Amino acid sequence: MSTSSPEPLVIRSLEFMGGMATAVGWRPEPLLPEIAFAGRSNVGKSSLLNKLVHRKKFARVSNTPGRTREVNFFKINGNFVFVDLPGYGYARVSKEKRAEWRPLIEGYLSGSPELRGIVQLLDARRDPTEDDRHMLDYLSEIGVPTIVALTKVDKLTAAQRVRRVDELCLALELEVDQMIPFSAVTGEGRNELGEAIESLLAQPSWRTPAP
């Protein structure tokens, strides 16, 4: 009789805590560990979040990319917080609005003492944009632990997927074990991402100075 391993990152409760609209605006008091999610506007972030927490409408999936305009905080199991960052790089949003989001995202990332890590989403089918590269460079600069989730892998064949992972690792100078292929359609990668998030949550803050 075979037994399957228990699913990682079991979600028992979630609560929307509110949104942060400006870099110096309101945000929940940082008392719990935080995991942030970032990616360009059409990368499938809402779908990934919905699949990760097994809720169909946890993060609203919109037909209009770029709709999220705040940093949104969700308390999970009363123990930690998921932070949904605004999608960046949507062409139909004005340059002025896009310019506002950059300090909002960077302000959150640089000023959140309980941030344990970030899940950076990339579309497995697309080459990284200038905005993607800027975000990854910024994450490297500040030193935050980063997981790269490659979304929409169900749209690739097995051979295409292997090739794209290799190409993206080379283009972005990342290790293969930093990347998790993910599909919100099939659920592939959900447990691997859950395990990676649990590992980040178990670590002390990367901002904590070494003894």
Secondary structure as UniProt FT lines:
FT   STRAND          14..20
FT   TURN            23..24
FT   STRAND          34..38
FT   TURN            41..42
FT   HELIX           45..53
FT   TURN            56..57
FT   TURN            65..66
FT   STRAND          71..76
FT   TURN            77..79
FT   STRAND          80..84
FT   TURN            91..92
FT   HELIX           95..111
FT   TURN            113..114
FT   STRAND          115..123
FT   TURN            124..125
FT   HELIX           130..142
FT   STRAND          146..151
FT   HELIX           153..155
FT   HELIX           158..172
FT   HELIX           176..178
FT   STRAND          179..181
FT   TURN            184..186
FT   TURN            188..189
FT   HELIX           190..202
FT   TURN            206..207
//
